[in-house]
Amino acid sequence: MDWSTPESDDLFRTILSLKNEAELKRFFRDLLTEKEILEFSNRWQAARMLNDKVPYTQIVKETGLSSTTVARIAKWLKGDGGGYRIALFRLEHPHTPPRLG
């Protein structure tokens, strides 16, 4: 399945157009269910925990994610130029462009 479509590109441009955390929260609350927001939040938490070398078993216990989901997040986190890696870099170095690839 190709998830990169004109519609998804429009969604990403819309997200980038929002100006602050309050606007993002309002938009995501309208766009997603509470369960989806929590799921995405848990995935992001797992990525941060993996980056901090927290064991899979602890991540599964604390986030409620399946071990398969944690393994998938770990795979994407280790990939060159992936979204998790870019986001983690931005948090640690907000004014430095990430090196991709």
PAZAPA-4460 file (N, C-alpha, C; in steps of 0.05 Angstrom, whole numbers, plus 32768, in hexadecimal, padded with zeros to 4 digits):
% residues 101
    n_x    n_y    n_z   ca_x   ca_y   ca_z    c_x    c_y    c_z   seq   type   mol
   8011   7FE8   8000   8000   8000   8000   8012   8019   8000     1      M     A
   800C   802B   7FEF   801B   8044   7FED   800C   8059   7FFE     2      D     A
   8018   8060   8015   800C   8074   8027   8013   8091   801F     3      W     A
   8025   8094   800C   802C   80AF   8003   801A   80B6   7FEB     4      S     A
   8005   80C5   7FF2   7FF1   80CC   7FDE   7FED   80EB   7FDF     5      T     A
   7FE0   80F6   7FCC   7FDA   8113   7FCD   7FCB   811A   7FE7     6      P     A
   7FBA   8108   7FF0   7FAA   810D   8008   7FBC   810D   8021     7      E     A
   7FCE   80FA   8022   7FE0   80F9   803A   7FF4   8111   8039     8      S     A
   7FFD   8118   8021   800E   8130   801F   8000   8149   8029     9      D     A
   7FE6   814B   8022   7FD6   8161   802B   7FD4   8161   804A    10      D     A
   7FD0   814A   8055   7FCF   8147   8072   7FE9   8151   807F    11      L     A
   8000   8148   8074   801A   814F   8080   801E   816D   807D    12      F     A
   8017   8179   8067   801A   8197   8063   8008   81A5   8078    13      R     A
   7FF0   819B   807C   7FDE   81A7   8090   7FEA   81A6   80AC    14      T     A
   7FF5   818F   80B3   8002   818D   80CE   8019   81A1   80D0    15      I     A
   8029   81A3   80BB   803F   81B6   80BC   8036   81D3   80BE    16      L     A
   801D   81D9   80B5   8013   81F4   80B5   800B   81FD   80D1    17      S     A
   8007   81EA   80E3   7FFE   81F1   80FE   8014   81FE   810E    18      L     A
   800E   8212   811E   8022   8224   812A   802D   821C   8145    19      K     A
   801E   820D   8155   8028   8207   8170   801B   81EE   817B    20      N     A
   8023   81E6   8192   8019   81CD   819E   7FFB   81CE   81A3    21      E     A
   7FF0   81E4   81AA   7FD3   81E6   81AF   7FC4   81E1   8195    22      A     A
   7FCD   81EC   817F   7FC0   81E7   8165   7FC3   81CA   815D    23      E     A
   7FDA   81BE   8161   7FDE   81A2   815B   7FCC   8190   816B    24      L     A
   7FC9   8196   8185   7FB8   8186   8196   7F9B   8187   818D    25      K     A
   7F92   819F   8186   7F76   81A2   817D   7F72   8193   8163    26      R     A
   7F85   8195   8150   7F82   8188   8136   7F82   816A   8139    27      F     A
   7F96   815F   8149   7F97   8142   814C   7F7F   8137   815B    28      F     A
   7F74   8146   816E   7F5C   813D   817C   7F44   813C   8169    29      R     A
   7F43   814E   8156   7F2D   814C   8142   7F32   8136   812D    30      D     A
   7F4C   8132   8126   7F53   811E   8112   7F52   8101   811B    31      L     A
   7F5B   80FD   8134   7F5E   80E2   813E   7F4C   80DC   8156    32      L     A
   7F47   80C3   815B   7F39   80BB   8173   7F4C   80BD   818B    33      T     A
   7F41   80BE   81A3   7F52   80BE   81BA   7F64   80A5   81BB    34      E     A
   7F59   808E   81B3   7F68   8076   81B3   7F80   8077   819F    35      K     A
   7F7B   8083   8188   7F91   8086   8174   7FA6   8099   817F    36      E     A
   7F9F   80AF   818C   7FB2   80C1   8197   7FC3   80B3   81AC    37      I     A
   7FB7   80A3   81BD   7FC6   8094   81D1   7FD8   8080   81C5    38      L     A
   7FCF   8072   81B0   7FDF   805E   81A2   7FF8   806C   8196    39      E     A
   7FF4   8082   8188   800B   8090   817D   801E   809A   8192    40      F     A
   8013   80A4   81A8   8023   80AD   81BE   8034   8097   81CA    41      S     A
   8028   807F   81CD   8037   8068   81D7   804D   805F   81C4    42      N     A
   8048   8061   81AA   805D   805A   8196   8074   806E   8198    43      R     A
   806E   8087   819B   8083   809B   819E   8092   8097   81B8    44      W     A
   8084   8090   81CD   8092   808A   81E7   80A4   8072   81E4    45      Q     A
   809B   805E   81D5   80AC   8046   81D0   80C5   804E   81C1    46      A     A
   80C2   805F   81AD   80DA   8067   819D   80EE   8076   81AF    47      A     A
   80E3   8087   81C1   80F5   8095   81D3   8103   8082   81E7    48      R     A
   80F3   806E   81F0   80FF   805B   8203   8114   8049   81F5    49      M     A
   810E   8041   81DC   8122   8031   81CD   813B   8041   81C9    50      L     A
   8138   805B   81C3   814F   806C   81BF   8160   806E   81D9    51      N     A
   8152   806B   81F0   8160   806C   820A   8169   8050   8213    52      D     A
   8167   803D   8201   8170   8021   8206   815F   8012   821C    53      K     A
   8146   8019   821F   8134   800C   8231   812E   7FF0   8225    54      V     A
   812E   7FDB   8235   8128   7FC0   822B   810B   7FBE   8220    55      P     A
   8108   7FAD   820B   80EE   7FA9   81FF   80D8   7FA2   8214    56      Y     A
   80DF   7F90   8226   80CB   7F87   823A   80C1   7F9E   824A    57      T     A
   80D2   7FB0   8252   80C9   7FC7   8261   80B8   7FDA   8250    58      Q     A
   80BF   7FDD   8237   80AF   7FEE   8225   8093   7FE3   8221    59      I     A
   8092   7FC9   821D   8078   7FBB   8219   8067   7FBF   8232    60      V     A
   8073   7FBC   824A   8065   7FBE   8263   805B   7FDB   8267    61      K     A
   806C   7FEF   8262   8065   800B   8268   8052   8017   8253    62      E     A
   8054   800F   823A   8044   801B   8225   802B   800C   821E    63      T     A
   802B   7FF1   8224   8015   7FE1   821C   8016   7FD8   81FF    64      G     A
   802B   7FE0   81F1   802E   7FD8   81D5   8036   7FBB   81D3    65      L     A
   8031   7FAE   81BD   8039   7F92   81B9   8057   7F91   81B4    66      S     A
   8064   7F7A   81B9   8080   7F78   81B3   8085   7F7A   8195    67      S     A
   8072   7F73   8185   8075   7F76   8168   8076   7F93   8160    68      T     A
   8065   7FA3   816C   8065   7FC0   8167   807F   7FCD   8170    69      T     A
   8089   7FC5   8187   80A2   7FD0   8191   80B9   7FC8   817F    70      V     A
   80B9   7FAF   8175   80CE   7FA6   8162   80CC   7FB6   8148    71      A     A
   80B5   7FBC   813F   80B1   7FCC   8126   80BC   7FE8   812A    72      R     A
   80B6   7FF4   8141   80C0   800F   8148   80DE   800E   8149    73      I     A
   80E9   7FF9   8155   8107   7FF7   8157   8113   7FF5   813B    74      A     A
   8106   7FE7   8129   8110   7FE4   810D   8110   7FFF   8100    75      K     A
   80FA   800E   8102   80F9   8028   80F5   810C   803C   8102    76      W     A
   8110   8039   811C   8122   804B   812B   813F   8047   8122    77      L     A
   8146   802E   811C   8162   8028   8113   8166   802F   80F6    78      K     A
   8151   8032   80E6   8154   8038   80CA   8160   8054   80C5    79      G     A
   816F   8057   80B0   817B   8070   80A9   8166   8085   80A1    80      D     A
   8167   809C   80AE   8156   80B2   80A7   8139   80AF   80AD    81      G     A
   8132   809C   80BE   8116   8097   80C4   810A   80AE   80D4    82      G     A
   80F0   80AF   80D5   80E1   80C4   80E3   80E6   80C5   8101    83      G     A
   80E8   80AE   810D   80ED   80AE   812A   8108   80BA   8130    84      Y     A
   811C   80B2   8120   8138   80BC   8124   8139   80DB   8120    85      R     A
   812B   80E5   810C   812B   8102   8107   811E   8110   811E    86      I     A
   8107   8106   8128   80F8   8113   813D   8109   8113   8157    87      A     A
   8116   80FD   815D   8127   80FC   8175   813E   810F   8173    88      L     A
   814A   8111   815B   8160   8124   8157   8156   8140   815B    89      F     A
   813F   8147   8150   8134   8162   8153   812F   8169   8170    90      R     A
   8126   8156   8180   8121   815C   819C   813C   8162   81AB    91      L     A
   8151   8154   81A3   816B   8157   81B0   817A   816F   81A4    92      E     A
   8175   8176   818B   8184   818B   817D   8171   819C   816C    93      H     A
   8160   81AC   8179   814B   81B9   816A   8153   81CD   8154    94      P     A
   816C   81D5   8154   8175   81E9   8140   8189   81DE   812C    95      H     A
   818D   81C3   812C   81A1   81B7   811B   8192   81A4   8108    96      T     A
   8197   81A7   80EE   818A   8195   80DB   8195   8178   80DE    97      P     A
   8183   8164   80DD   818C   8149   80E0   819B   8140   80C6    98      P     A
   81AE   812E   80C9   81BC   8122   80B3   81AD   8108   80AB    99      R     A
   81A4   8107   8093   8194   80F0   8089   81A5   80DD   807A   100      L     A
   819E   80C3   807C   81AB   80AF   806B   81C4   80A4   8076   101      G     A
***
